[in-house]
Amino acid sequence: MPYIKNENREVFENVVLPGTATAGELNYLITKICQQYIVDHNLSYQTLNDIVGALENCKLEFYRRLVSKYEDTKIEENGDVY
């Protein structure tokens, strides 16, 4: 999960994605972070598993915290399909 101690967050707060960034540029930034993780931890099954796990858990938490609530709002606004 993306929850780290507050004192450890400061290091990561300087990453800035321009407000005009595209989905491709967001993908590029995520890819570069993953590549750097491999450089820092060496190419191994464990490192690759760490990356895939982090990406999957990030996706799931993002969906749980933002997307599903957005969808619920849209159901209320437009009516449910089920």
N, C-alpha and C positions, 0 to 999 in steps of 0.2 A: 504494500500500500504506500501511497505517497506521503505518509505522515512521518516526518523526522523531527527531531528535537529542534525547538526554535533557534537555539544557538548554532545549529548546523545549517540552517536555511540561508543565512547571510551570504555564504559562498556562492549560492546558486541564483541569487536575486538579480545578478547583473546581465543575465541572458535576455536580450531584447529582440523580439521579432517585430519588424516594422509593421505599422498599422495597415500598410498596403500589401502585406504578404499574401501570396497565393497558397492554395493547398499544396502545390508542388514545392514551394519554398518551406512550408512547415514540414513536409516529408523529408526534405533535404536536411533540415536542422536536426530532426530526430535521427536520421541516418548517420550524420556526422557524430552525434553524441554516442551512438552505438559503436561506431568505428573506433572512437577514442577509448571507449570502455574495453574493447578488444586489445588495443595497444597497451593499455594500462594493466590488463589482467592476463594477457597472452591468449592465443587462440586455442581453445580446448572445448570439450563438450560442456564442462561446467560453466565456462564463460558464456557460451552460446545459449545454454539453458537459462542462465541468469538474465540475459537480455530478453529472450523470448518470454520468460516468466514476468519480467517487469513490464514489458509492452502489453501483454495480455491482461495483467492485473490493473494496469493503468487504464486500459480500454474499458474493462468491466466497471471500475470505480467511476470513471467519467460517465459511463452510461447510467449507472445507478444514481449518481448524484445530480446529473444535469439532464441527460436525454430523456429519461423516463418521466421526470417532472415536467419537462417541456411537452412531451407527448400527452400527459394527463391534462395539462392546460388546454391543449388543442382539442382533446376529446370533449372537454367541457364547453369550449367555444363553438365547435362544429358538430357535435354529436358523435356518438360511438358507432363504429361499424359492426360491432359484434352484438 
